[in-house]
């Protein structure tokens, strides 16, 4: 026998839609400092540039810093986001497609869509992301060549 997926209620779903919008704004601004409090310091991440990235600082240095300044227009596709939440309210999983703009070596722009799976734990600080896996859709070039400044480390 199967059971239905534990879809989050409307308030929890809205919280995570707001979280995604806040985070995507930090990506667009290349603002690492503002994004940091959204994540557990020991977050485990998967990314384009490393298999398993242990810890927020390593993730910032090896993934964020190789992507955020080199792309623009990052946004999650809100209407396609799915939020699953444990019945006890302690864990949630967010599945979210996203869009962005990449740039070739000659600065010609291209669509750079992908998807994310993020796992959240609810603790004394509220909801923190404890795992993230962001990947590009198939066939999307891995490299982008914009060169935007970092707003805040």
C-alpha positions in Angstrom: 0.0 0.0 0.0 1.2 3.5 -0.8 0.5 6.8 0.9 0.2 10.3 -0.6 3.3 12.5 -0.6 3.5 14.7 2.4 2.8 18.0 0.6 3.3 21.0 2.9 0.3 23.1 3.9 -0.2 26.5 2.4 1.6 28.5 5.2 4.7 26.2 5.0 4.7 26.3 1.2 4.6 30.1 1.3 7.4 30.3 3.8 9.6 28.3 1.4 8.5 30.3 -1.7 9.5 33.4 0.2 12.8 31.7 1.2 13.6 30.8 -2.4 12.9 34.4 -3.5 15.1 35.8 -0.8 17.9 33.4 -1.7 17.6 34.0 -5.4 17.9 37.7 -4.8 21.2 37.2 -3.0 22.4 35.1 -5.9 21.5 37.9 -8.3 23.3 40.4 -6.1 26.3 38.1 -5.5 25.8 38.7 -1.8 27.3 35.7 0.0 27.1 37.4 3.4 23.4 37.8 3.3 22.8 34.2 2.0 24.9 32.6 4.8 22.3 32.7 7.6 19.8 30.7 5.4 22.1 27.6 5.7 23.3 25.4 8.5 27.1 26.0 8.9 27.7 22.3 8.3 25.5 22.1 5.2 26.3 19.2 2.8 26.0 20.2 -0.8 26.4 18.7 -4.3 27.4 21.0 -7.1 28.9 21.3 -10.5 32.4 21.8 -9.3 32.6 19.2 -6.5 30.8 16.0 -5.6 30.2 16.5 -1.9 31.0 19.8 -0.4 31.1 19.7 3.5 30.3 23.0 5.1 29.1 26.4 4.1 32.4 28.1 3.7 33.7 25.4 1.4 30.4 25.5 -0.6 30.7 29.3 -1.0 34.4 29.1 -2.1 34.0 26.1 -4.5 30.5 26.5 -5.9 28.9 29.9 -5.2 32.1 31.8 -6.2 32.4 29.8 -9.4 28.8 30.5 -10.5 27.1 33.6 -9.0 29.5 36.2 -10.4 29.5 34.5 -13.8 25.8 34.4 -14.3 22.8 36.7 -14.1 19.0 36.7 -13.7 18.8 33.7 -11.3 15.2 32.9 -10.3 13.3 29.9 -9.1 10.1 29.0 -11.0 7.6 29.5 -8.2 4.6 27.8 -9.9 6.6 24.6 -10.4 8.0 24.4 -6.8 7.1 21.4 -4.7 7.4 21.4 -1.0 7.2 18.2 1.1 7.2 18.4 4.9 7.3 15.8 7.6 4.1 15.6 9.6 6.0 16.6 12.8 7.2 19.8 11.1 10.9 19.0 11.7 12.0 18.4 8.1 11.1 19.7 4.7 12.3 19.1 1.1 11.9 21.7 -1.6 12.2 20.7 -5.3 12.5 23.8 -7.5 13.4 24.4 -11.1 15.3 27.6 -11.8 16.4 29.8 -14.6 19.4 32.0 -15.1 21.5 33.6 -17.9 24.9 32.3 -18.8 27.5 33.9 -21.0 29.9 32.5 -23.6 33.6 33.7 -23.8 32.5 36.4 -26.2 29.7 37.5 -23.7 26.9 36.1 -25.9 24.1 35.2 -23.5 22.3 31.8 -23.3 19.5 30.3 -21.2 20.9 28.5 -18.2 18.1 26.5 -16.6 18.4 23.9 -13.9 16.8 22.4 -10.8 17.4 22.2 -7.1 16.6 19.9 -4.3 17.0 21.4 -0.9 16.5 19.7 2.5 15.6 21.8 5.5 15.6 21.1 9.2 13.7 23.1 11.8 15.6 23.9 14.9 16.1 26.6 17.5 17.1 29.1 14.7 14.1 28.2 12.6 14.3 26.5 9.2 17.9 26.1 7.9 18.9 24.4 4.7 21.1 21.3 5.6 21.5 19.9 2.1 21.4 21.4 -1.4 21.8 19.8 -4.8 21.7 22.2 -7.7 22.3 21.1 -11.2 22.0 22.4 -14.7 19.5 20.8 -17.1 21.0 18.4 -19.7 22.8 20.0 -22.6 23.3 23.4 -20.8 26.9 24.6 -21.0 28.7 24.2 -17.7 30.8 27.3 -18.0 29.7 30.9 -17.9 32.0 33.8 -18.4 30.4 36.9 -16.9 32.6 38.7 -14.4 30.4 40.5 -11.8 31.8 41.8 -8.5 31.0 40.2 -5.2 28.8 42.5 -3.2 29.6 41.0 0.2 31.7 38.0 1.4 
